[in-house]
């Protein structure tokens, strides 16, 4: 029991340090690793080595993948490819189902682009569509935000889910994580869209709501500022080619060896490794840049991507350090046996992630911390198989979106750009993320009954 109290104390420290004291999550997780190591009674001579190995181990598996994914997302954002992707979806689906269209746009764009950036980029497009189709901008905002949020928490190469997959030893099974993640995130996005439809008659009531007409007019200016936009094929290729290659690599490695074990298998196995696939994606993203100044701009975008990736890498590494401390103690076996007796199974990682997310606001921190914490106990609660680990990533992702409120930067991006009042945003956006998380974890539980 004392082990559980120590773990709870460390979790409370993480929550208070990040939410109340505003300490950076990297420092918080690193301190939590040291505090936990001393409190659990690890030998003093082994503490530094355990923490260092945990930090380096997770980054050795997944660090370069996070960097490359972030750089690709930066190039898609800055080159105007995200606008092209949105326009393509509108042309394919049309304007008959406006909230569905916005949800699908968000769902696709947030695979490589952070949900905060995606909302800012697409906000004027959303407002323009709302005005043209005479649809509530509140409904359109929630549909866009929940579409973005769905893939942000479930689908690699977004850093949160990819770090969680690394913590659970799934770095060689990312194709399976992506495939299941796309399915679960589609359910989450659909749930968010249905909630958004409840606000079809509502208009924003926050400060500056009367400026939304002018905001809609800015879309054409924004689009023009990019000059000639990349083609749809060029825009989608840096995302979908790596995802396809990773999935094909996973299929090639099925126990039945569907493509044999010779030359074609070797090719798919090489191209399907996440690092190799994302290097190809990075090369394709370079084609989005204007040819007259391509190398210089490519270098600049890489620098911007590295800056954006740095804090994510540090948080991920610190989460790995914290996880290494947990693994070095008997807490995993104890909690595994206790929780197994309770029979909550896949709901356990969801509840831990939801508590962390709701308390401190960061989905990435919730994903990294929870995955590091639960990794040692999965075998004891019936989730020790590869598919069990994949579904655990999904359950943690569901918790990491439950709920987005005032301590989450994404909540304020949606609120301010949509000109919603805080109370209106709580009813529309915060409730939407609660529904998304609950619906997603129920769907994951159903999948666990079928697949495990």
Secondary structure, DSSP 4 states (H G I P E B T S, - for coil): -HHHHHHHHHHHHHHHHHHTS---HHHHHHHHHHHHHHHTT--HHHHHHHHHHHHHHHHHHHHHHHHHHHHHHHHHHHTTHHHHHHHHHHHHH-SSSHHHHHHHHHHHHTTTS-HHHHHHHHHHHHHHHHHHTT--HHHHHHHHHHHHHHHHHHSTTSHHHHHHHHHTT-TT-HHHHHHHHHHHHHHHHHHHHHHHGGGTT----STTGGGHHHHHHHHHHHHHHT-SPPPHHHHHHHHHHHHHHHHHHHHHTSTT-TT-SSHHHHHHHHHTSHHHHHHHHHHHHHTTS-GGGHHHHHHHHHHHHHHHHHHHHHHHHHHHHHHHHHHTSTHHHHHHHHHHHHT-TTHHHHHHHHHHHHHH--HHHHHHHHHHHHGGGTGGGT--SHHHHHHHHHHHHHHTTS---TT-HHHHHHHHHHT--HHHHIIIIIHHHHHHHHHHHHHHHHHHHHH-
